[in-house]
Amino acid sequence: MLPATRRRTVIELVSENGGCSVNELATELEVSKATVRRDLGALADEGLVERTHGGAVPVTSVGRERSHQQKGIRNLTEKATIAERAAAEMVGEQVVFFDAGTTTMEVAKRLSTDEAALAVTNSPLVALELAAEDRDVKLTGGTLRGRTRALVGPTAEGFMERMRFDLLVLGTNAVDADGLMTPNEAEARMKELMIERSKRVVLVADHTKLGERSVVRFADLAAIDTFVTDRPPGETERKSLENADVRMLVGES
C-alpha cells in the first residue's frame, strides 16, 4: 500500500471508530507500529488527526473548521452516493448555483452537458469542474478563503445581491433541529444570500452532519426544499425535517 493511500485509510479508520490505538492501526494495516507512529505524526502536523497517548482521535469540535483537504478525504463513498441522487434532481436548463464544498463538487461532476443553462458558484475549484464540459460558468468574485477555497466578502455579496437562481445546490457543516450551521460568519452570510435568491434549495450533506452543531446558524430547516443524504436520519432529526416540510432523499450505495 502506498504511503498516501495508507494515511488516508488511517484517517478513515480513526474517524469511523472515534479513535484508534497504534496497535489497532498496525494490525488493521499490517504494518509496523513504528510506521503507524510516523503516519500519525505526519497527519497530526497537517491537522488531519489529533494525537493521543497511544493513538489518535478525530479532529472535531463545535468551533473547529476542517480544511478543504480534510473534507476532501472524508466519506468519499457517501458523497458519491449523495451526488448521484442529487444530480438526478437537476432536469432541464436552469440557472444553478453550486455552493463551495466537497459534496457539491461531487454533484458538479455529475451534471450532464444538457443541464444548467448557466452554472454559478463561489468556488474556483467547482467552476473548473463545471467548465470542463465547455459550459459557461460565472464566479462570484471576492476573497478566497484558504481553508475552504470559498469566495466570500463584500465583492461576492454584491454579486449575489444582483442575481437570481432557479436551483441552489447547498452544503453545510452541521444540521440539527435549530437549522443549518457553519463555523465562519463570512461563509454563513454567503449561504444566506444563496438561499434568499434561489427558487429551490437542495441540501447535500452526509450523515455525519446530522445532529451536529456549529457556531453560526445561517438558515432554518424550512429554508430547504429537498435534503439529499446517504442514510436515513435518526428519529429526532426525521421529525424536525418532516415538521419543516423538507423532502428527504436517501441515496443508495
Residue pairs with C-beta under 8 A, 6 or more apart in sequence:
1 9
1 29
3 39
6 29
6 31
6 35
6 39
7 39
7 42
7 43
8 73
9 29
10 20
10 25
10 29
10 36
10 39
10 40
10 43
10 49
10 56
11 43
11 48
11 49
11 73
11 74
12 73
12 74
13 20
13 24
13 25
13 28
14 20
14 25
14 49
14 56
14 57
14 58
15 58
15 74
17 24
18 57
18 58
19 52
19 55
19 56
19 57
19 58
20 28
20 55
20 56
21 54
21 55
22 33
22 36
22 37
22 40
22 54
22 55
23 33
23 54
24 55
25 36
25 39
25 40
25 55
26 32
26 33
26 35
26 36
29 35
29 36
40 49
40 51
40 55
40 56
41 51
43 49
43 56
44 50
44 51
44 56
46 69
47 59
47 67
47 70
48 59
48 69
48 70
48 73
49 56
49 57
49 58
49 59
50 56
50 57
50 58
50 59
59 66
59 70
62 213
62 214
62 215
63 183
63 214
63 215
64 183
65 147
65 148
65 173
65 183
65 184
66 74
67 147
67 148
68 102
68 125
68 147
68 148
68 149
71 101
71 102
72 102
74 102
74 208
75 206
75 208
75 230
77 253
78 206
78 207
78 230
78 231
78 253
79 102
79 103
79 106
79 206
79 230
80 106
81 230
81 251
81 252
81 253
82 103
82 106
82 107
82 204
82 205
82 206
82 228
82 229
82 230
82 251
83 103
83 106
83 107
83 109
83 110
83 204
84 110
84 251
85 228
85 249
85 250
85 251
85 252
86 107
86 110
86 169
86 202
86 204
86 228
86 249
86 251
87 107
87 110
87 111
87 112
89 202
89 226
89 228
89 249
90 96
90 111
90 115
90 116
90 167
91 115
92 115
93 114
93 115
93 116
93 117
94 115
94 116
94 117
94 166
94 167
95 116
95 117
95 118
95 120
95 164
95 165
95 166
95 167
96 111
96 115
96 116
96 118
96 119
96 120
96 165
96 166
96 167
96 168
96 169
97 119
97 120
97 121
97 163
97 165
97 167
97 168
97 169
97 194
97 197
97 198
98 104
98 107
98 108
98 119
98 120
98 121
98 123
98 126
98 130
98 169
99 121
99 122
99 123
99 168
99 169
99 170
99 171
99 191
99 194
100 121
100 122
100 123
100 125
100 126
100 148
100 149
100 150
100 151
100 171
100 187
101 123
101 148
101 150
101 171
102 171
103 171
103 204
103 205
103 206
104 123
104 126
104 169
104 170
104 171
104 204
105 123
105 125
105 126
105 129
107 169
107 204
108 119
108 121
108 126
108 129
108 130
108 169
109 129
111 119
111 130
111 133
111 135
113 133
113 135
116 130
116 135
118 136
118 137
118 138
119 127
119 130
119 135
119 136
119 137
119 138
120 137
120 138
120 139
120 140
120 163
120 165
121 127
121 130
121 137
121 138
121 139
121 140
122 139
122 140
122 142
122 150
122 151
122 152
122 156
122 190
123 149
123 150
123 151
124 139
124 144
124 149
124 151
125 149
127 137
127 139
130 137
131 137
139 151
140 151
140 155
140 156
140 159
140 160
140 190
141 151
141 155
141 156
141 159
142 151
142 152
142 153
142 154
142 155
142 156
142 157
142 159
143 151
143 152
143 153
143 155
143 156
143 186
144 150
144 151
145 151
145 152
145 184
145 186
145 187
148 184
148 187
150 187
150 190
151 190
152 184
152 186
152 187
152 189
152 190
153 186
156 190
157 189
157 190
157 193
160 190
160 193
160 194
160 197
161 193
161 197
163 197
164 197
164 198
164 199
165 194
165 197
165 198
165 199
166 198
166 199
166 200
167 198
167 199
167 200
167 201
167 202
168 194
168 195
168 198
168 200
168 201
168 202
169 202
169 204
170 180
170 191
170 194
170 195
170 201
170 202
170 203
170 204
170 224
171 203
171 204
171 205
172 180
172 181
172 182
172 191
172 203
172 205
172 209
173 181
173 182
173 183
173 209
173 212
173 214
174 180
174 181
174 182
174 209
174 212
174 213
174 214
175 181
175 203
175 205
175 209
175 210
175 211
175 212
175 221
175 227
175 237
176 210
176 211
176 212
176 213
176 237
176 240
177 221
177 236
177 237
177 240
178 213
178 217
178 220
179 217
179 218
179 219
179 220
179 221
179 223
180 191
180 203
180 217
180 218
180 219
180 220
180 221
180 223
180 224
181 188
181 212
181 213
181 214
181 215
181 216
181 217
181 218
182 188
182 191
182 214
182 215
182 216
182 218
183 214
183 215
183 216
184 215
184 216
185 216
188 216
188 217
188 218
189 218
191 218
191 219
192 218
192 219
195 201
195 218
195 219
195 223
200 225
200 226
201 223
201 224
201 225
201 226
202 224
202 225
202 226
202 227
202 228
203 224
203 226
203 227
203 228
204 228
204 229
205 227
205 228
205 229
206 229
206 230
206 231
207 229
207 230
207 231
207 233
210 229
210 233
210 234
210 237
211 234
211 236
211 237
220 244
221 240
221 241
221 243
221 244
221 246
222 244
222 245
222 246
224 244
224 246
225 246
225 247
226 246
226 247
226 248
226 249
227 241
227 246
227 247
227 248
227 249
228 249
228 250
228 251
229 248
229 249
229 250
229 251
230 250
230 251
230 253
231 250
232 238
232 248
232 250
233 241
233 248
238 248
241 248
